[in-house]
Amino acid sequence: MTLTIPAETRRLSDISPQRVAAEARLSVSRLNGKTRLSRLYQEGAAKVRMPFTQGDHLEAILINTAGGLTGGDRIAWEVDVGADASCAVTTQASEKVYRALSGRAELSAKISVAAGGRIAWLPQETILFDRSAFSRQLYVNLAEGAEALVVEATVFGRLAMGERVMQGDFRDRWRITRDGRLVHAENFAIGPQVEAVLQRGSVGNGAAAFATVLLVSPDASGLLEAVRGLVGEKGGASAWTVGKSGKLLARLYDRDGYSLRKRLMPLVELLNGRAGLPKTWSL
């Protein structure tokens, strides 16, 4: 018996697998002395959960139900913090970016904070796999009197799993503004020869895990010495005044993600004040 497959059916095998196209938008406001959810929109694999928290802040956990990202995937998060409200945003787990057969995975986060509000953007590590292609963009706009704590950690392969990122393409772009005025900007790009570049003494000196921590707050400079004590020799920290904004920037590096996280945890706990460390960050 001969089975004949129609031409229109055969062509389905030539179509690329369905890619992730997801977004979530979250708005919070202060009501009766406590930050509460005012609006939530979820589409596709982007989900948000809000556990019970002590105190007057709200905690949001971002979840990518696709289980990771690869070439062609798109995921977008948007957070709006109202006047005098306080919100900590983290992730359920580390985001994994797998090998890309074609295209680039993209993640964007847009955050706005009204006067007197505070955002703590605290996603867990992004883990990049060999031959992955990933672009990450972060935009934060602060009103006068608003504060922001931003943490992003990136791990190039899991040392305990014997993973090495020999080749890949990673791009990271931050823009932080206050009332439309730029107070912090950075662009980072590495690839295609990732491991060779990270081995250079002027770049990573063999490290595979890196983190950037930014605090925009009037109290930033007063925390500098404590931050330097936690960062230690594998990294550095500085503080400035930009316009009317106090800014503290710390960079950390380590041999693997576990060692980096052990140093990041007390640092986040210090800089996040009474809200402390999100439960999902527990080792």
C-alpha positions as CSV (number, residue, x, y, z in Angstrom):
1,M,0.0,0.0,0.0
2,T,1.4,3.4,-1.0
3,L,0.5,6.4,1.2
4,T,0.5,9.7,-0.7
5,I,0.8,12.9,1.3
6,P,-0.7,16.0,-0.3
7,A,1.8,18.7,-1.2
8,E,0.1,21.2,1.1
9,T,0.6,18.8,4.0
10,R,4.2,18.1,3.2
11,R,5.0,21.8,3.3
12,L,4.1,21.9,7.0
13,S,7.4,20.2,7.8
14,D,9.3,23.1,6.3
15,I,7.6,25.6,8.7
16,S,9.8,26.6,11.7
17,P,8.5,25.5,15.1
18,Q,6.1,27.9,16.8
19,R,8.0,30.5,18.7
20,V,7.2,32.2,22.0
21,A,5.5,35.6,21.7
22,A,4.5,36.6,25.2
23,E,3.9,39.7,27.3
24,A,2.6,40.8,30.7
25,R,1.8,44.2,32.1
26,L,1.5,44.9,35.8
27,S,0.4,48.0,37.6
28,V,0.4,48.6,41.3
29,S,-0.8,51.5,43.5
30,R,-0.8,52.5,47.1
31,L,-4.2,52.1,48.9
32,N,-4.9,52.3,52.6
33,G,-1.2,52.3,53.5
34,K,-0.3,49.2,51.4
35,T,0.7,48.6,47.8
36,R,-1.9,46.6,45.9
37,L,-2.5,45.3,42.4
38,S,-4.4,47.6,40.2
39,R,-4.1,46.0,36.8
40,L,-2.7,42.8,35.4
41,Y,-2.6,41.7,31.7
42,Q,-1.0,38.3,30.7
43,E,-0.6,36.8,27.2
44,G,1.1,33.7,26.1
45,A,3.8,32.2,28.2
46,A,4.2,35.3,30.3
47,K,2.6,34.8,33.7
48,V,2.7,36.8,37.0
49,R,2.0,35.5,40.5
50,M,1.9,37.6,43.7
51,P,2.6,35.8,47.0
52,F,1.6,37.1,50.4
53,T,4.1,39.5,51.8
54,Q,4.7,41.2,55.1
55,G,4.8,45.0,55.3
56,D,3.5,47.5,52.8
57,H,5.3,46.4,49.6
58,L,4.1,44.0,47.0
59,E,6.1,41.2,45.4
60,A,5.5,40.0,41.9
61,I,7.0,36.7,40.5
62,L,7.4,36.6,36.7
63,I,7.1,33.1,35.1
64,N,8.0,32.1,31.6
65,T,5.9,28.9,31.2
66,A,7.7,28.0,28.0
67,G,10.6,26.9,30.2
68,G,13.3,28.9,28.4
69,L,14.1,31.0,25.3
70,T,15.7,30.2,22.0
71,G,16.1,31.9,18.6
72,G,13.0,33.8,17.5
73,D,11.4,33.9,21.0
74,R,10.1,37.2,22.3
75,I,9.0,38.0,25.8
76,A,8.1,41.5,27.2
77,W,7.4,42.6,30.7
78,E,6.0,46.0,31.7
79,V,5.7,47.3,35.3
80,D,4.0,50.5,36.4
81,V,4.4,51.6,40.0
82,G,2.1,54.3,41.3
83,A,2.9,57.2,43.6
84,D,4.3,56.1,47.0
85,A,3.9,52.4,46.1
86,S,6.6,49.8,46.5
87,C,7.0,46.7,44.4
88,A,9.7,44.0,44.2
89,V,9.8,42.0,40.9
90,T,11.6,38.7,40.7
91,T,11.4,35.5,38.7
92,Q,10.3,32.0,39.6
93,A,13.6,30.6,38.5
94,S,16.7,31.4,36.4
95,E,15.9,32.2,32.7
96,K,17.6,29.8,30.4
97,V,18.6,30.8,26.8
98,Y,19.2,27.7,24.7
99,R,21.1,27.2,21.4
100,A,19.6,29.1,18.6
101,L,19.2,27.4,15.2
102,S,18.3,30.8,13.7
103,G,17.4,34.3,14.9
104,R,17.8,35.8,18.4
105,A,15.8,35.5,21.6
106,E,14.7,38.9,22.9
107,L,13.6,40.0,26.3
108,S,12.5,43.5,27.1
109,A,11.4,45.2,30.4
110,K,9.8,48.6,30.6
111,I,9.3,50.1,34.1
112,S,7.8,53.4,35.2
113,V,7.7,54.6,38.8
114,A,5.7,57.6,39.9
115,A,6.7,60.2,42.6
116,G,7.7,58.6,45.9
117,G,7.4,55.1,44.4
118,R,10.1,52.4,44.5
119,I,10.9,49.4,42.2
120,A,13.2,46.5,43.0
121,W,13.9,44.7,39.7
122,L,15.4,41.4,40.9
123,P,15.2,38.6,38.3
124,Q,17.2,35.5,39.0
125,E,20.2,34.7,36.8
126,T,20.0,34.4,33.1
127,I,21.9,31.2,32.0
128,L,23.3,31.3,28.5
129,F,24.0,28.0,26.7
130,D,26.6,27.4,24.0
131,R,25.6,28.9,20.6
132,S,22.7,30.9,22.1
133,A,21.7,34.3,20.7
134,F,20.1,36.7,23.1
135,S,19.2,40.4,23.3
136,R,18.0,42.0,26.6
137,Q,16.7,45.5,27.0
138,L,15.8,47.3,30.1
139,Y,14.1,50.8,30.3
140,V,13.3,52.5,33.6
141,N,11.7,55.9,34.0
142,L,11.6,57.4,37.4
143,A,9.6,60.4,38.5
144,E,11.0,63.0,40.9
145,G,11.5,61.3,44.3
146,A,11.2,57.7,43.0
147,E,13.8,55.1,43.7
148,A,15.0,52.0,41.8
149,L,17.1,48.9,42.7
150,V,18.1,47.0,39.5
151,V,19.9,43.7,39.5
152,E,20.8,41.6,36.5
153,A,23.1,38.5,36.7
154,T,24.3,36.5,33.7
155,V,25.9,33.0,33.8
156,F,27.8,31.7,30.7
157,G,27.2,27.9,31.2
158,R,26.8,25.9,34.4
159,L,30.2,24.8,35.7
160,A,28.7,22.0,37.8
161,M,27.1,20.6,34.7
162,G,30.3,20.7,32.7
163,E,28.8,23.4,30.3
164,R,31.0,25.8,28.4
165,V,29.9,28.6,26.2
166,M,32.4,28.6,23.4
167,Q,30.3,30.6,20.9
168,G,27.3,32.8,21.1
169,D,25.8,36.3,20.8
170,F,24.7,38.3,23.9
171,R,23.7,41.9,23.9
172,D,22.5,43.9,26.9
173,R,21.1,47.5,26.9
174,W,20.0,49.6,29.9
175,R,18.5,53.1,29.9
176,I,17.5,54.6,33.2
177,T,15.9,58.1,33.2
178,R,14.5,60.5,35.8
179,D,11.7,62.7,34.5
180,G,13.0,62.0,31.0
181,R,16.6,62.9,31.8
182,L,19.2,60.1,31.4
183,V,20.9,59.1,34.7
184,H,22.4,55.7,33.7
185,A,23.1,54.0,30.3
186,E,25.1,51.0,29.3
187,N,25.5,48.7,26.4
188,F,27.2,45.3,26.6
189,A,27.9,42.9,23.7
190,I,29.9,39.7,23.4
191,G,30.3,37.2,20.6
192,P,30.7,35.2,18.6
193,Q,33.9,33.9,20.3
194,V,32.5,34.1,23.9
195,E,34.9,31.9,25.9
196,A,38.0,33.3,24.2
197,V,36.9,36.8,25.2
198,L,35.9,35.9,28.7
199,Q,39.4,34.4,29.3
200,R,41.1,37.7,28.7
201,G,42.4,39.3,31.9
202,S,40.9,42.7,31.0
203,V,37.4,41.1,30.5
204,G,36.5,38.2,32.7
205,N,39.9,36.5,33.5
206,G,38.2,33.1,33.2
207,A,35.0,34.0,35.2
208,A,31.7,32.7,33.9
209,A,29.2,34.6,36.1
210,F,28.7,38.3,36.2
211,A,26.2,40.7,37.9
212,T,25.4,44.4,37.7
213,V,23.7,46.1,40.6
214,L,22.3,49.6,40.3
215,L,20.7,51.7,43.1
216,V,19.2,55.1,42.3
217,S,18.3,56.6,45.6
218,P,19.2,59.7,47.7
219,D,20.7,57.2,50.2
220,A,23.0,55.5,47.6
221,S,26.3,57.1,48.7
222,G,25.7,56.2,52.3
223,L,25.7,52.5,51.5
224,L,28.9,52.5,49.5
225,E,31.3,51.2,52.1
226,A,29.0,48.4,53.1
227,V,28.5,47.4,49.5
228,R,32.2,47.4,48.9
229,G,32.6,45.1,51.8
230,L,30.1,42.6,50.4
231,V,31.5,42.8,46.8
232,G,35.0,42.1,47.9
233,E,37.9,41.7,45.5
234,K,36.0,40.1,42.7
235,G,34.3,43.3,41.5
236,G,33.9,46.9,42.5
237,A,31.5,49.6,43.5
238,S,31.2,53.4,43.1
239,A,28.7,56.1,43.9
240,W,27.9,59.4,42.2
241,T,25.4,62.2,42.2
242,V,23.7,62.7,38.8
243,G,21.6,65.8,38.8
244,K,19.3,65.3,41.9
245,S,19.8,61.6,41.8
246,G,22.1,59.5,44.0
247,K,23.5,56.5,42.2
248,L,25.4,53.5,43.3
249,L,26.8,51.0,40.8
250,A,28.4,47.6,41.7
251,R,29.7,44.9,39.4
252,L,30.6,41.4,40.6
253,Y,32.1,38.4,38.9
254,D,32.8,34.8,40.0
255,R,33.8,31.4,38.7
256,D,30.2,30.1,38.6
257,G,26.6,31.0,39.2
258,Y,26.4,29.5,42.7
259,S,29.5,31.4,44.0
260,L,28.1,34.6,42.5
261,R,24.7,34.1,44.1
262,K,26.1,33.6,47.5
263,R,27.6,37.1,47.3
264,L,24.6,38.6,45.6
265,M,22.1,37.5,48.3
266,P,23.4,39.6,51.2
267,L,24.0,42.6,48.8
268,V,20.4,42.5,47.6
269,E,19.1,42.1,51.1
270,L,21.1,45.2,52.2
271,L,20.0,47.4,49.3
272,N,16.3,46.3,49.3
273,G,15.7,47.6,52.8
274,R,12.8,46.3,54.7
275,A,11.5,44.3,51.8
276,G,14.7,42.1,52.0
277,L,15.4,39.2,49.8
278,P,12.6,37.6,47.7
279,K,11.9,34.0,48.8
280,T,12.6,32.6,45.4
281,W,16.2,33.7,45.8
282,S,16.8,31.2,48.6
283,L,19.6,28.7,47.9
